[in-house]
């Protein structure tokens, strides 16, 4: 299982989401990508996160993930839109 992102607990929601996006973009580990995308999809269920997700262009990240060969990433990207 992938480790939690190394984030200062005082950075707030935007900082935490930014750390997740950065980890997703920089990691080579498929397991880490799956875990991070699942976390981002969970954040997408809460409307209070929409401004942050929009600012960080997470929707584009979800859309890009639809074309991945990794079926789990595709499933998490689809789940984020439901």
C-alpha positions in Angstrom: 0.0 0.0 0.0 1.3 3.5 -0.8 2.3 5.8 1.9 0.3 8.9 2.8 1.6 12.0 1.1 4.1 13.9 3.2 2.0 17.0 4.0 2.3 19.4 6.8 -1.0 19.0 8.7 -1.3 22.8 8.9 -1.4 23.5 5.2 -5.2 23.3 4.9 -7.4 21.6 2.4 -6.0 23.4 -0.6 -2.4 22.5 0.3 -3.4 18.9 1.0 -5.2 18.5 -2.3 -2.2 20.1 -4.1 0.1 17.6 -2.5 -2.2 14.8 -3.7 -2.2 16.2 -7.3 1.6 16.6 -7.2 2.1 13.0 -5.9 -0.2 11.6 -8.6 1.8 13.5 -11.3 5.2 12.6 -10.0 5.0 9.0 -8.8 5.9 6.1 -10.9 4.1 3.6 -8.6 0.8 2.4 -10.0 -0.4 1.5 -6.5 0.3 5.1 -5.3 -1.5 6.5 -8.4 -4.5 4.4 -7.7 -4.6 5.4 -4.0 -4.2 9.1 -4.8 -6.8 9.1 -7.5 -9.2 7.3 -5.2 -8.6 9.9 -2.5 -9.2 12.7 -5.0 -12.4 11.0 -6.2 -13.6 10.9 -2.6 -12.9 14.6 -2.2 -15.0 15.2 -5.3 -18.1 14.0 -3.6 -18.1 17.0 -1.2 -19.3 20.2 -2.9 -17.2 22.3 -0.5 -14.1 21.0 -2.3 -15.2 22.1 -5.8 -13.4 25.4 -5.8 -10.2 23.7 -4.8 -10.6 20.9 -7.3 -11.3 23.4 -10.0 -8.4 25.6 -9.1 -6.0 22.6 -9.2 -7.6 21.3 -12.5 -8.4 17.9 -10.9 -11.2 17.5 -13.5 -8.6 17.4 -16.2 -6.6 14.8 -14.2 -9.8 12.7 -14.0 -10.4 13.1 -17.7 -6.8 12.2 -18.6 -7.1 9.1 -16.4 -9.9 7.8 -18.5 -7.4 6.9 -21.3 -5.0 5.0 -18.9 -4.4 1.4 -19.5 -4.7 0.7 -15.8 -8.4 -0.2 -15.4 -8.5 0.7 -11.7 -7.5 4.3 -12.6 -10.2 4.4 -15.2 -12.8 3.1 -12.7 -11.7 5.8 -10.1 -11.9 8.5 -12.7 -15.4 7.4 -13.7 -16.4 7.2 -10.0 -15.3 10.8 -9.5 -18.0 11.9 -11.9 -20.9 10.0 -10.3 
